Amino acid sequence: MTTDREFMAEAIAEAKEGLAVGGIPIGSVLVVNGEIIGRGHNKRVQKNSPTLHGEIDALENAGRLPASTYAQATIYTTLSPCSMCSGAILLYKIPRVVVGENRTYMGGEDWLRSHGVEVVNLDLQECVDLMNEFIEKYPQVWNEDIGV
């Protein structure tokens, strides 16, 4: 059986892929019944998009799904999900979120929990390092991503 850390490794691979092509290093995978059904990474820079965060990209790449599928899903994201991504998680009633880290950015975790979503923070130094290095190098891009 695949563990949270193994699925998070896939999300981290997505984050690194995004960084390698000039984007913000945030990756995500959507998992149902032990299988990745959607994967993505932040493509705001690459696609000149105001909304294409990692979680949204993973949901988009999973395609249209019935509510019963989302109800069994876990979404893995290398960074605590922002309000927009948290809203998508709530909209589709995804019951579980696994976060790589929330030290560089604390998103809507409390809001998710208040709506019954299980939120697990793995607090992985690799995720912290990816974000800290990016933020140090490209503070203006990061500030734009979080609406500062």
C-alpha positions in Angstrom: 0.0 0.0 0.0 1.3 3.4 -1.0 1.9 5.8 1.9 1.3 9.6 2.2 5.0 10.2 1.9 5.1 8.2 -1.4 2.2 10.2 -2.9 3.8 13.4 -1.6 7.0 12.4 -3.4 4.9 12.5 -6.6 3.6 16.0 -5.7 7.2 17.1 -5.0 8.2 15.8 -8.4 5.4 17.9 -9.9 6.7 21.0 -8.0 10.2 20.4 -9.3 8.9 20.0 -12.9 7.2 23.3 -12.6 10.3 25.0 -11.2 12.4 23.5 -14.1 10.2 25.2 -16.6 10.2 28.6 -14.9 7.2 28.3 -12.6 6.4 28.4 -8.9 7.4 25.1 -7.2 4.1 23.9 -5.9 2.9 20.4 -7.0 -0.2 18.3 -6.3 -1.7 14.9 -7.0 -5.2 13.7 -6.6 -5.5 10.1 -5.3 -8.5 7.8 -5.2 -8.3 4.2 -4.0 -4.5 4.2 -3.9 -4.2 5.5 -7.5 -3.1 8.9 -8.8 -6.0 10.1 -11.0 -4.7 13.7 -11.5 -1.5 15.5 -11.2 -0.3 19.0 -11.7 1.8 21.9 -10.7 1.5 25.7 -10.4 1.4 27.1 -14.0 0.5 30.7 -13.3 3.7 31.9 -14.9 3.9 29.5 -17.7 0.3 29.9 -18.8 -0.1 33.6 -17.8 -3.0 32.4 -15.6 -4.4 34.0 -12.5 -5.9 30.7 -11.2 -3.7 27.8 -12.3 -2.4 26.7 -8.9 -1.0 23.2 -8.4 -4.2 21.8 -6.9 -6.4 23.4 -9.6 -4.1 21.9 -12.3 -4.3 18.4 -10.7 -8.1 18.7 -10.5 -8.2 19.9 -14.1 -6.0 17.0 -15.3 -8.2 14.5 -13.5 -11.1 15.6 -15.7 -14.8 15.6 -14.9 -15.5 13.2 -12.1 -18.7 12.1 -10.3 -19.2 13.4 -6.7 -18.8 9.8 -5.5 -15.2 9.8 -6.7 -14.3 13.1 -5.1 -15.8 11.8 -1.8 -13.1 9.0 -1.8 -10.2 11.3 -2.7 -7.2 12.6 -1.0 -5.4 15.6 -2.5 -1.7 16.0 -1.9 -0.1 19.4 -2.2 3.4 20.5 -1.4 2.2 23.8 0.2 -0.8 24.6 2.4 -3.7 25.3 0.0 -4.7 29.0 -0.5 -8.3 30.2 -0.2 -9.1 29.4 -3.9 -7.7 25.9 -3.7 -9.3 25.3 -0.3 -12.6 26.4 -1.9 -12.2 23.9 -4.7 -11.5 21.2 -2.1 -14.7 22.1 -0.3 -16.7 22.5 -3.5 -15.9 19.0 -4.6 -16.2 17.6 -1.0 -12.7 16.1 -1.0 -12.5 14.7 2.5 -8.7 14.6 3.0 -5.8 16.9 2.3 -2.1 16.1 2.9 0.2 19.1 3.0 3.9 19.1 2.4 4.5 22.1 4.6 2.8 25.3 5.9 5.8 27.1 7.3 6.3 29.4 4.3 2.6 29.9 3.8 -0.4 29.0 5.9 -3.4 28.6 3.7 -7.0 27.6 4.5 -6.2 24.7 6.7 -8.4 25.9 9.6 -11.2 26.6 7.2 -11.0 23.2 5.7 -11.0 21.6 9.2 -14.0 23.6 10.2 -15.8 22.0 7.3 -14.9 18.5 8.3 -11.9 18.0 6.1 -9.0 16.0 7.5 -5.8 18.0 7.0 -2.5 16.3 7.5 0.7 18.3 7.5 3.9 16.3 6.8 6.1 19.3 7.5 8.7 18.2 5.0 12.0 20.2 5.0 12.3 19.5 1.2 9.1 21.3 0.6 10.2 24.2 2.8 13.5 24.4 1.0 11.9 24.5 -2.4 9.6 27.4 -1.4 12.3 29.4 0.6 14.7 29.2 -2.3 12.1 30.3 -4.8 10.8 33.1 -2.6 14.3 34.4 -2.0 15.0 34.4 -5.8 11.7 35.6 -7.0 9.9 37.5 -4.3 7.8 39.5 -6.7 6.4 36.4 -8.4 5.6 34.8 -5.1 3.9 37.9 -3.8 1.8 38.0 -6.9 0.8 34.3 -6.4 -0.5 35.0 -2.9 -2.1 38.3 -3.7 0.3 40.6 -1.9 
